[in-house]
Amino acid sequence: MVAIPTPPRLDLLPLVSYTAPICPGCTAAQAGPVADLLRLNTGIPATDKAMRKRLGVLAGDFGGFPNGRRLSDDATDIAARVVVGVLNPAFNVFPNNRIGDGVNSNDVPYQETFPYVAFANSGRNSRHQNPGTSGCVSTTPPFLPMLCPTN
């Protein structure tokens, strides 16, 4: 069972204001108004590709989500974990710190130059399944659905 902090959720304030961890070293006076928007702190340098972490701020990568948004940031896993309270040390425990959608990377690498998004999958060289056909399941735990290998 997942335990979630009770209201008021003050642990969520750093995500909607310029305070730590979004702005390391910022004071409450510098936080600005609470706003439901995506912010980019340009005072935090970009993270080199080799050093990027898909969990952004949760993994110590301050250049990642929620400080802006990179294609490789796993915004779904980050948001899900924050909602269940991982910014509060008392709730940053299993299973809260393992919640996610099961998709940790794109199947095609992103580009480092414009247009940045990954190249599209080939419609000609891909195996397509008919509606109702069962999908493939990985043979190792946690036995999640996956792309079927092509022959």
Buried (B, 14 or more C-beta within 10 A) or exposed (E): EEEEBEEEBEBBBBBBBBBEBBBEEBEEEEBEEEEEEEBEBEEBEEBEEEEBBBBBBBEEBBBBBBBBEBEBBBBBBBEBBBBBBBBBEEBBEEEBBEBBEEEEEEEEEBEEEEEEEEEEEEEEEEEEEEEEEEEEEEEEEEEEEEEEEEE
